[in-house]
Amino acid sequence: MLANRLTSQPLERARTLPQAPGGAPRRIPSLVPSNAWRILNARTGGTVSRPTFYRWLSSGKVYSVRVGHRIYIPWPVLDELIEQCMAGERIDR
């Protein structure tokens, strides 16, 4: 259930963001996985190991966007993941 919230909510937010001046859609700030893991680790006190974080990414438990060969994690997804880790919730599919 939590993964559904992680995967669908950021997309809904992206659709509701107002457009930038000039009519272009606003972009959601995103991070590469290594930086996202470092921030997650710093804010949660190191509760999530690097292999676990990458396993969540590859299994789809954490929403990510693939652009070519690069992977990006939107900030809202990372914020929600931090909240769930701090609350002691499991990150299940």
C-alpha positions in Angstrom: 0.0 0.0 0.0 2.8 2.4 0.8 4.5 1.8 -2.5 1.3 2.8 -4.3 1.3 6.0 -2.4 5.0 6.6 -3.3 4.5 5.8 -7.0 1.3 7.7 -7.7 1.4 10.8 -5.5 4.4 12.5 -7.1 2.9 12.1 -10.6 -0.3 13.7 -9.4 1.6 16.6 -7.9 3.5 17.0 -11.2 0.3 17.4 -13.1 -1.1 20.0 -10.7 2.0 22.3 -10.7 1.4 25.7 -12.3 3.2 26.5 -15.5 6.3 28.5 -15.5 6.2 32.0 -17.1 6.3 31.4 -20.8 4.0 28.4 -20.7 6.5 25.7 -20.1 5.6 23.1 -17.4 7.5 23.4 -14.2 10.0 20.7 -13.4 10.1 18.8 -10.2 13.6 18.9 -8.7 15.1 15.4 -8.8 18.2 13.7 -7.5 20.5 10.9 -8.8 20.3 7.8 -6.5 23.7 8.3 -4.8 22.7 11.8 -3.7 19.2 10.7 -2.7 20.7 7.9 -0.6 23.1 10.3 1.1 20.3 12.7 2.0 18.1 9.8 3.2 21.0 8.5 5.3 21.8 11.9 6.8 18.2 12.8 7.7 17.3 9.4 9.2 20.6 8.8 11.0 21.8 6.0 8.8 18.9 3.7 9.2 18.9 2.6 5.5 21.9 0.9 4.0 23.0 1.7 0.4 22.3 -1.8 -0.9 18.8 -1.7 0.6 18.1 1.7 -1.0 19.2 0.4 -4.4 17.2 -2.8 -4.0 14.1 -0.6 -3.3 14.8 1.3 -6.5 15.3 -1.8 -8.7 12.2 -3.5 -7.3 10.0 -0.4 -7.8 9.3 0.2 -4.1 10.7 3.7 -4.4 9.4 5.6 -7.4 12.1 6.8 -9.9 12.2 8.2 -13.4 14.5 6.8 -16.0 15.8 9.2 -18.6 17.9 7.2 -21.1 20.4 5.3 -18.9 20.1 7.8 -16.0 17.8 7.3 -13.0 16.3 10.2 -11.0 14.3 10.3 -7.8 11.9 13.3 -7.4 12.3 15.3 -4.2 8.7 14.8 -3.1 9.3 11.0 -3.2 12.5 11.3 -1.2 10.7 13.6 1.4 7.9 11.0 1.8 10.4 8.2 2.1 12.2 10.1 4.8 9.0 10.6 6.7 8.1 6.9 6.5 11.6 5.9 7.7 11.4 8.3 10.6 7.9 7.0 11.5 9.2 3.4 11.5 6.9 2.3 8.7 7.9 -0.6 6.4 8.6 0.1 2.8 6.6 -2.7 1.2 5.2 -3.2 -2.2 
